[in-house]
Amino acid sequence: MKTGLKLTGFAKFLIVLAIVSVVGFVLYKFKDKILQEGAISENNNLFKKEDSKDVIRVGVVTWGGYAGGQYFNEGFAASKSSRFYKDYGLMVEFKVIDDFQASRNAFKADEIDLMWATIDAFTTEMEGLKSYEPQVIFQSDWSRGGDAIVVVRGINQVSDLKGKKVAFAEMTPSHTFLLWMLDAGGLTIKDIEPVIVSSAIDAADNFKKGLVDAAVVWSPDDDDCVNTVTGSKVLQNTKDASHIIADVFVVKKSYLEANKEKLKKFYEGWMIGASEINSSETSKAKAAKILAEGLNMPEDYCKKAIENVRLCTQGDNQNFYGLNTSYAGVTGEQIYNKMSTKYAQAGYITGSTPSWRLVGNSSLISSSSLSGEGHLAEGEKEFSDVTEEVKNQEAISTKQVTIQFASGSSTLDDNMKTIIDLQFLDIAKSFANARIRIEGNTDNQGDRASNVALSQKRAQAVADYLINEHSFKATRFIIVGNGPDKPVSDNTSEDGRAKNRRTEFQLLSE
């Protein structure tokens, strides 16, 4: 006969309580691992693991230009608190991947759905990505101070970089910015001593250690460099060079085709976020706080990062994709084509780059119905009146262009216009926030007073062409006629006199 203990009701209660306590302790101890493996969460609003496949995963770096989307998402994690979820039913997650190659590997492996890029340097990636049929679906921002060239004492304009050591990261926006600056100053990469580093952060480190004469860096490292190296300064940044570095987002063609409706909603939410930040200091402050939490950076750093970009709107995207026929500024296609050529000439691109028509996909922009003042494109810069101080201001860069006027004439023919278009038009458009000084120069043959007057008329004729045929504002130009007073060569030979009969295009910071 078997015998045993008979539990009382109270004893059973104690056993159940003990089991619940053990289970509760285990759940508490391993809650982070359970949440990580079983859900995506923020503010206690959970998405089950089986739903995570529907999350739009966006790969980003530490940069202020993505604030529109992160602000509208109310953070970096996928959450029901997000306006993407509340307004559109979308789950969105921002993944910070600052390592460039890691971000590209994540895109190829389908670990992220949208990948950041800049349209200029993206041209160097096309060969390695062509099997994925990448589609550039919208522009998030223009760099407006986020990229800068810092220089040591004694370097006051681009021409002073000749023969100097310049640190920059290859095939990045820093490389692009340097190429444009050298072109604006009449130099090429062969005129400097390149110091190749892996990132803009390393470029700044080289500068602060005194290893180079100049460096292409990101903000706020430009301030740090100037504060660290006595006598140094920012030679130029993208506040003036306002239409060179354009951040965009890229998806695989297969993903776009499978998720068109989701991406339309995602794009509209991002644009609404950007428009609110652009028009409200309160929204900007909120965005800075969101970036500070998501990037683990100080709020003031994040606020400056936002202020160093132009967060692009629906109108800006219409301009970028060439959907606004009255827009005379820089488009994505122009940057893409220009940099395809520049990087190919420098040996960074082998073979052909796919046509912009196969890469630039405007379907999200053209299908959007966003309207109203907040969604308009950015207006042109208004320049101040030209004072004597402005007129005599030292130029950042000088581009010499030979325009052969007929003797005694100030009339531009078609060949002269073509020379201007090929040698200066792109620079003038890309440095849209810089003032332009046009100086006419002659040799010393003939009456000096007549030569001065003629050189003034010739410089004005060039400005009039840019104003009338390319829609530049007249207030942007400073017209100077030097006559024979600023020769660059000896007037005793025909070759020297030909060099002196020149037109100079100079960029001045406003």
C-alpha positions in Angstrom: 0.0 0.0 0.0 1.4 3.4 -1.2 1.5 6.2 1.3 2.3 10.0 0.8 1.8 13.5 2.0 -1.4 15.3 1.2 -0.9 18.9 0.5 -3.1 21.5 2.1 -4.7 24.3 0.1 -2.3 26.8 1.6 0.7 24.6 0.7 -0.5 24.5 -2.9 -0.8 28.3 -2.9 2.8 28.6 -1.7 4.1 26.3 -4.5 2.3 28.2 -7.2 3.5 31.5 -5.8 7.1 30.2 -5.9 6.8 29.0 -9.5 5.4 32.4 -10.6 8.2 34.2 -8.8 10.8 32.1 -10.5 9.2 32.7 -13.9 8.9 36.4 -13.2 12.6 36.6 -12.2 13.7 34.8 -15.4 11.6 37.2 -17.5 13.0 40.2 -15.7 16.6 38.9 -16.0 16.4 38.3 -19.7 13.8 40.9 -20.7 16.2 42.7 -23.1 17.1 39.5 -25.0 13.5 38.5 -25.2 12.5 41.9 -26.6 15.3 42.0 -29.0 14.5 38.5 -30.4 10.7 38.7 -30.2 9.7 42.3 -31.0 10.7 45.7 -32.2 9.7 48.3 -29.6 9.7 51.8 -28.4 7.6 53.5 -25.7 6.1 50.0 -24.9 4.4 49.9 -28.2 5.4 46.4 -29.4 5.4 44.9 -32.9 5.5 41.1 -32.9 8.5 39.4 -34.5 6.3 37.9 -37.2 5.4 41.5 -38.2 8.9 42.8 -38.4 9.2 41.7 -42.1 6.9 44.7 -42.9 9.2 47.2 -41.3 10.8 49.7 -43.8 14.5 49.6 -42.7 16.5 52.7 -43.6 20.3 52.7 -43.5 21.7 56.1 -42.4 24.9 57.7 -41.1 25.5 60.4 -38.5 24.2 63.3 -40.5 21.6 66.0 -40.0 20.1 65.7 -43.5 17.9 62.7 -42.6 16.1 64.6 -39.8 12.8 64.9 -41.8 12.2 61.2 -41.7 13.6 60.6 -38.2 11.4 63.5 -36.8 8.3 62.2 -38.5 9.1 58.7 -37.1 9.3 60.2 -33.6 12.7 58.4 -33.2 14.9 55.8 -34.8 13.0 52.6 -33.8 9.9 51.2 -35.3 7.0 52.2 -33.0 3.2 52.7 -32.9 4.0 56.2 -31.5 5.5 57.1 -35.0 3.5 59.4 -37.2 4.4 57.0 -40.0 2.3 54.4 -38.2 -0.4 56.7 -37.0 -1.0 58.5 -40.3 0.0 55.8 -42.8 0.1 52.5 -41.0 3.8 52.1 -41.7 6.5 50.7 -39.5 9.9 52.4 -40.0 13.3 51.7 -38.5 16.4 53.8 -38.9 19.7 51.8 -38.7 22.8 53.9 -38.1 25.7 52.3 -40.1 28.6 54.8 -40.2 31.0 52.4 -41.8 30.6 52.9 -45.5 31.3 49.3 -46.7 29.2 47.8 -43.9 26.2 49.9 -45.1 26.7 48.6 -48.7 27.0 45.0 -47.5 23.8 45.5 -45.5 22.0 46.8 -48.6 23.2 43.8 -50.7 22.2 41.3 -48.0 18.7 42.8 -47.6 19.4 43.9 -44.1 18.3 47.4 -45.0 15.7 48.4 -47.7 16.8 52.0 -48.3 20.4 53.0 -48.5 21.8 56.6 -48.2 24.1 57.9 -50.9 25.3 61.2 -52.4 24.5 61.4 -56.0 28.0 62.7 -56.9 30.0 59.8 -55.4 27.2 57.3 -56.2 28.6 57.2 -59.7 31.6 55.4 -58.5 29.5 52.6 -57.0 27.3 51.8 -60.0 29.6 49.0 -61.3 29.4 47.1 -58.1 25.7 47.6 -57.7 24.3 47.2 -61.2 23.1 43.7 -60.7 20.7 45.1 -58.0 19.3 47.7 -60.4 19.6 50.6 -57.9 16.9 53.3 -58.1 17.5 56.8 -56.6 14.0 57.5 -55.3 14.2 60.9 -53.6 16.6 63.6 -52.4 16.7 64.2 -48.6 19.0 67.3 -48.5 21.6 69.6 -49.9 24.8 70.0 -47.8 24.9 73.7 -46.7 28.0 73.9 -44.5 28.3 70.3 -43.6 31.4 69.9 -45.9 34.3 72.3 -45.6 37.9 72.8 -46.6 40.1 74.0 -43.7 43.6 75.5 -44.5 46.6 76.7 -42.6 47.7 80.3 -42.3 48.9 81.8 -45.7 46.3 79.9 -47.8 43.8 82.6 -48.8 42.4 81.3 -52.1 42.2 78.1 -54.1 45.3 78.9 -56.2 47.3 78.9 -52.9 46.7 75.2 -52.7 49.1 74.5 -55.5 51.8 72.2 -54.4 50.3 71.8 -50.9 49.3 68.6 -49.0 45.6 68.2 -49.0 43.9 65.4 -47.0 40.6 63.9 -48.2 38.7 60.6 -48.4 38.6 59.2 -51.9 35.3 58.7 -53.8 33.2 60.5 -51.1 31.5 63.8 -51.0 34.8 65.3 -49.7 36.5 64.2 -52.9 33.7 65.7 -55.0 33.9 69.0 -53.1 37.7 69.2 -53.6 37.4 68.6 -57.3 34.8 71.4 -57.7 36.9 73.8 -55.6 40.0 73.1 -57.7 38.1 73.6 -60.9 36.7 76.9 -59.7 40.3 78.0 -59.0 41.7 76.9 -62.3 43.6 73.9 -60.8 43.3 70.1 -61.1 44.1 67.3 -58.7 47.6 67.1 -60.3 48.4 70.6 -59.0 48.2 69.5 -55.3 49.8 66.7 -53.2 46.9 64.4 -52.3 46.9 62.7 -49.0 44.3 59.9 -49.1 42.6 59.0 -45.9 39.7 56.7 -45.1 37.2 59.2 -43.8 36.6 63.0 -43.3 37.3 62.3 -39.6 40.8 61.1 -40.4 41.3 64.1 -42.7 40.5 66.4 -39.7 42.9 64.4 -37.5 45.7 64.8 -40.0 45.1 68.5 -40.1 45.1 68.9 -36.4 48.3 67.0 -36.1 50.0 69.3 -38.6 50.6 66.6 -41.2 48.8 68.5 -44.0 48.3 72.0 -45.2 44.6 71.6 -45.9 41.8 69.0 -45.3 38.3 68.4 -46.5 36.2 67.8 -43.4 32.7 67.5 -42.1 31.1 70.0 -39.7 31.5 70.4 -36.7 35.1 69.1 -37.3 35.8 72.3 -39.2 35.3 74.4 -36.1 37.4 72.0 -34.1 40.2 72.2 -36.6 40.2 76.0 -36.7 40.1 76.1 -32.8 43.0 73.6 -32.6 45.4 74.9 -35.3 46.5 78.5 -34.7 46.0 80.8 -37.7 43.9 78.3 -39.7 40.5 79.0 -41.2 37.7 77.6 -43.4 38.6 78.4 -47.0 35.2 77.4 -48.3 32.2 75.3 -47.3 29.0 74.2 -48.9 27.1 77.2 -47.6 28.4 79.0 -50.7 29.0 75.8 -52.8 25.3 75.1 -52.2 24.4 72.7 -55.0 27.3 70.2 -55.1 26.6 67.6 -52.4 23.1 66.1 -52.6 22.0 63.2 -50.3 19.6 60.7 -51.8 18.1 57.4 -50.9 18.4 54.3 -53.0 16.4 51.0 -53.2 16.6 47.9 -55.3 14.3 48.0 -58.3 12.6 44.8 -57.1 11.9 46.3 -53.7 10.4 49.4 -55.3 8.1 47.4 -57.6 6.9 45.2 -54.7 6.4 48.1 -52.3 5.2 51.1 -54.4 2.3 52.1 -52.2 4.2 51.8 -49.0 7.1 53.9 -50.4 4.7 56.6 -51.7 3.4 57.0 -48.1 6.9 56.8 -46.7 8.1 59.6 -49.0 5.1 61.9 -48.2 5.6 61.4 -44.4 9.3 62.3 -44.8 8.5 65.4 -46.8 6.0 66.6 -44.3 8.6 66.1 -41.5 11.1 68.1 -43.5 8.7 71.0 -44.2 7.8 71.3 -40.5 11.4 71.4 -39.4 12.2 74.0 -42.1 9.3 76.3 -41.0 9.4 76.0 -37.2 12.1 76.4 -34.6 10.1 74.3 -32.2 10.0 71.4 -34.7 13.8 71.9 -35.3 14.4 71.7 -31.6 12.3 68.5 -31.3 14.2 67.0 -34.3 17.5 67.8 -32.7 16.4 66.0 -29.5 15.4 63.0 -31.5 18.7 62.9 -33.4 20.6 63.3 -30.1 18.9 60.2 -28.7 19.2 58.2 -31.8 22.8 59.1 -32.6 24.0 59.4 -29.0 25.2 62.9 -29.6 24.7 66.3 -27.8 21.6 68.2 -28.8 23.5 71.3 -29.8 25.7 69.2 -32.2 22.5 67.8 -33.7 20.9 71.2 -34.1 23.9 72.5 -35.9 24.0 69.4 -38.1 20.4 70.1 -39.1 21.2 73.8 -39.7 24.1 72.8 -42.0 21.8 71.3 -44.6 18.8 72.2 -46.6 16.1 69.6 -45.8 14.5 69.0 -49.2 10.8 69.3 -49.8 8.4 68.1 -52.5 9.2 71.2 -54.5 13.0 70.7 -54.1 12.6 67.1 -55.3 10.5 68.2 -58.3 13.5 70.5 -59.2 16.1 67.8 -58.6 14.3 65.4 -60.9 13.7 67.9 -63.6 9.9 67.9 -63.2 9.7 71.7 -63.0 10.4 73.0 -66.5 11.0 76.6 -65.3 13.8 75.5 -62.9 17.2 76.7 -64.1 19.3 75.4 -61.3 21.2 72.2 -60.7 19.4 68.9 -61.2 20.4 65.4 -60.0 21.0 64.3 -63.6 23.5 67.2 -64.1 25.5 66.2 -61.0 25.3 62.5 -61.9 26.6 63.1 -65.5 29.2 65.7 -64.4 30.7 63.5 -61.7 30.5 60.4 -63.9 32.9 62.2 -66.3 35.1 63.7 -63.6 35.6 60.4 -61.8 36.1 58.5 -65.1 38.8 61.0 -66.1 40.5 60.5 -62.7 40.4 56.7 -63.2 37.9 55.8 -60.5 35.3 54.6 -63.0 36.0 52.0 -65.6 33.5 51.2 -68.3 30.2 53.0 -68.8 27.9 54.4 -66.1 24.2 53.6 -66.5 22.1 56.4 -67.9 20.3 58.6 -65.4 17.1 57.5 -66.9 17.8 54.0 -65.6 18.8 55.2 -62.2 16.9 58.3 -61.3 13.3 57.2 -60.5 10.9 60.1 -59.9 7.7 58.0 -59.6 7.3 58.8 -55.8 7.7 62.5 -56.4 5.4 62.7 -59.5 2.6 60.7 -57.8 2.6 62.9 -54.6 -0.1 65.5 -54.1 1.7 67.5 -51.4 1.0 71.2 -51.8 1.1 74.4 -49.8 3.8 76.9 -48.8 5.8 74.4 -46.7 6.3 72.1 -49.6 7.5 74.7 -52.1 11.1 74.6 -53.4 13.8 76.7 -51.8 14.0 80.2 -53.3 17.1 81.8 -54.7 19.4 83.7 -52.5 19.0 87.4 -52.3 22.3 89.3 -52.5 23.0 92.5 -50.7 23.8 95.8 -52.5 27.4 96.0 -53.9 29.4 98.3 -51.7 33.0 99.4 -52.2 34.1 96.9 -49.5 32.2 94.1 -51.4 33.6 95.2 -54.7 37.2 95.0 -53.5 36.7 91.8 -51.4 39.4 89.1 -51.9 38.2 86.2 -54.0 38.1 82.7 -52.8 38.8 81.4 -56.3 39.6 82.8 -59.7 38.9 81.0 -63.0 40.6 82.5 -66.1 38.7 82.0 -69.3 40.0 83.2 -72.7 37.2 84.8 -74.7 38.5 86.2 -78.0 36.4 89.3 -78.8 36.8 90.9 -82.1 39.0 94.0 -82.0 37.1 97.0 -80.4 34.0 94.8 -79.9 32.1 93.8 -76.8 29.6 91.5 -78.6 29.5 87.8 -77.7 29.2 85.4 -80.6 28.0 81.8 -80.3 31.5 80.4 -79.9 32.2 82.7 -77.0 28.9 81.6 -75.3 29.9 78.0 -75.7 33.2 78.7 -74.0 31.4 80.3 -71.1 29.0 77.4 -70.8 31.7 74.8 -70.9 34.2 76.5 -68.6 32.1 78.4 -66.1 28.4 77.8 -66.2 28.4 74.7 -64.0 30.6 76.4 -61.4 28.3 79.4 -61.3 25.2 77.2 -60.8 26.8 74.9 -58.2 28.3 77.8 -56.1 24.8 79.4 -56.2 25.2 81.2 -52.8 28.5 82.8 -53.8 28.8 86.2 -55.4 30.5 86.4 -58.8 32.9 89.1 -59.8 33.6 89.3 -63.6 36.8 91.2 -64.5 37.6 92.1 -68.1 41.3 92.6 -69.0 43.1 93.8 -72.1 46.7 94.0 -73.4 48.4 97.4 -73.5 47.9 98.2 -77.1 46.1 101.5 -77.7 44.7 104.1 -75.4 44.5 103.0 -71.7 41.2 104.8 -71.0 39.6 103.2 -74.1 40.9 99.8 -73.0 39.4 100.2 -69.5 36.0 101.2 -70.9 36.1 98.3 -73.4 37.1 95.7 -70.8 34.2 96.9 -68.6 31.7 96.5 -71.5 33.1 93.0 -72.3 32.7 91.9 -68.6 29.1 93.3 -68.6 28.3 91.5 -71.8 29.3 88.2 -70.2 27.1 89.0 -67.1 24.2 89.9 -69.4 24.5 86.6 -71.2 24.3 84.7 -67.9 21.4 86.9 -66.7 19.3 86.7 -69.9 20.0 83.2 -71.1 20.6 81.3 -67.8 18.3 83.3 -65.4 21.0 84.5 -63.0 20.1 87.4 -60.7 21.7 90.7 -61.8 22.5 91.5 -58.2 24.8 88.6 -57.9 27.4 90.1 -60.3 30.2 92.6 -59.7 31.5 94.0 -63.0 35.1 95.3 -63.2 37.0 96.6 -66.2 40.8 96.5 -65.5 41.9 97.4 -69.0 45.7 96.7 -69.2 46.3 97.3 -65.5 46.5 93.7 -64.3 48.6 91.8 -66.8 49.4 88.1 -66.2 52.1 88.0 -68.9 54.6 90.1 -70.8 53.0 92.5 -73.3 56.1 92.6 -75.4 55.1 89.4 -77.3 51.9 88.4 -79.1 51.6 85.3 -76.9 51.9 87.4 -73.8 49.4 89.9 -75.0 46.9 87.1 -75.9 47.2 85.8 -72.3 46.4 89.3 -71.0 43.2 89.6 -73.1 41.2 87.5 -70.7 38.1 87.3 -68.6 38.3 86.3 -65.0 35.4 84.7 -63.0 35.9 85.1 -59.3 33.8 83.6 -56.5 33.3 85.7 -53.4 31.7 84.7 -50.1 28.6 86.8 -49.3 
